[in-house]
Amino acid sequence: MESDELNRFAAGLDSIYACKDSYEAALLSAGSVCEATETVVKGKTTNAVAIVCPPGHHAEAHCCKGFCFYNNVAVAAMKARRELGVKKVMIVDWDVHHGNGTQHMFEDDPSFVRIW
């Protein structure tokens, strides 16, 4: 996408800035959280931390929001459930403000425990 197209795209979103590398950066961010999750679930390590920015907790299932293109935590949690056989997932969102996207995605699913 050219710069003008990106600006028009971002203007229609809630608190999103886009540049020519935003898509690739967002994929790398979400992918690293998925990789950390898979590494722990498969027993290759006992714990992991994915330090990614933004964490993604504002992105909704249907749209980018709050500086977040993808909800990295939600993507990794769903990967754990659907692909890695995890029966129950706990999401602890310790950010100073509410992760609306994560809440909306999992609030009606008892296989996810949320703490925020």
C-alpha positions in Angstrom: 0.0 0.0 0.0 1.2 3.5 -0.8 1.4 6.1 1.9 -1.8 7.9 0.9 -3.7 4.6 0.9 -2.3 3.7 4.4 -3.4 7.1 5.7 -6.9 6.7 4.4 -7.1 3.1 5.8 -5.8 4.2 9.2 -8.1 7.2 9.3 -11.1 4.9 9.4 -9.8 2.9 12.4 -9.9 3.6 16.2 -6.5 4.8 17.4 -4.5 3.1 14.7 -1.4 4.4 13.0 -0.2 2.5 9.9 3.0 2.6 8.0 4.3 0.4 5.2 5.7 -2.1 7.6 2.7 -2.3 10.0 1.2 -5.5 8.6 4.5 -7.4 8.8 5.2 -6.1 12.3 1.7 -7.1 13.4 2.2 -10.6 12.0 5.6 -11.0 13.7 4.1 -9.8 17.0 1.2 -12.2 16.9 3.4 -15.0 15.7 5.9 -14.5 18.5 3.1 -14.8 21.1 1.9 -18.0 19.4 5.5 -19.4 19.3 6.0 -18.7 23.0 2.7 -20.4 23.8 3.5 -23.5 21.7 6.9 -23.8 23.2 5.4 -24.0 26.7 2.5 -26.2 25.8 4.8 -28.7 24.1 7.1 -28.8 27.1 10.1 -27.3 25.4 10.4 -24.8 28.2 8.5 -24.3 31.5 7.6 -20.7 30.9 7.9 -17.9 28.4 7.3 -14.2 28.1 6.5 -12.5 24.8 7.4 -8.8 25.0 5.4 -7.3 22.1 4.1 -3.9 21.5 1.2 -3.4 21.3 0.0 -6.5 23.2 -3.2 -6.4 21.2 -5.8 -6.5 24.0 -7.9 -3.8 22.4 -8.3 -5.4 18.9 -11.7 -6.9 18.5 -12.5 -10.0 16.5 -13.9 -7.9 13.7 -11.6 -4.8 13.7 -8.4 -3.2 14.7 -8.6 -0.9 17.7 -6.6 1.0 20.3 -3.2 0.7 18.5 -3.7 -3.0 18.0 -4.0 -4.7 14.6 -4.4 -8.2 16.1 -5.3 -9.4 19.5 -2.1 -11.4 20.1 -3.3 -12.9 23.3 -6.5 -14.1 21.8 -4.8 -15.5 18.8 -2.4 -17.5 21.0 -5.1 -18.6 23.3 -7.2 -19.9 20.4 -4.2 -21.7 19.0 -3.6 -23.4 22.4 -7.3 -24.5 22.4 -7.8 -25.5 18.8 -4.4 -26.7 17.7 -2.5 -27.7 20.8 -5.2 -29.5 22.8 -5.4 -27.2 25.8 -8.8 -27.6 27.5 -8.8 -24.4 29.6 -6.8 -21.2 29.2 -6.2 -18.5 31.8 -5.6 -15.0 30.5 -4.1 -12.5 32.9 -4.2 -8.9 31.6 -2.1 -6.8 34.0 -2.1 -3.7 31.9 -3.2 -0.5 33.7 -6.4 -0.3 31.6 -9.1 -2.7 30.4 -8.5 -5.1 27.5 -11.9 -4.7 25.8 -11.1 -6.9 22.8 -10.0 -9.8 24.9 -13.0 -9.6 27.1 -15.4 -9.4 24.2 -13.9 -12.4 22.5 -14.0 -14.7 25.5 -16.6 -13.4 27.9 -19.2 -16.1 27.0 -16.7 -19.0 26.7 -16.2 -21.0 29.9 -13.0 -22.6 28.6 -11.3 -19.3 29.1 -10.6 -17.8 32.5 -9.9 -14.1 32.5 -8.4 -11.9 35.1 -8.3 -8.2 34.6 
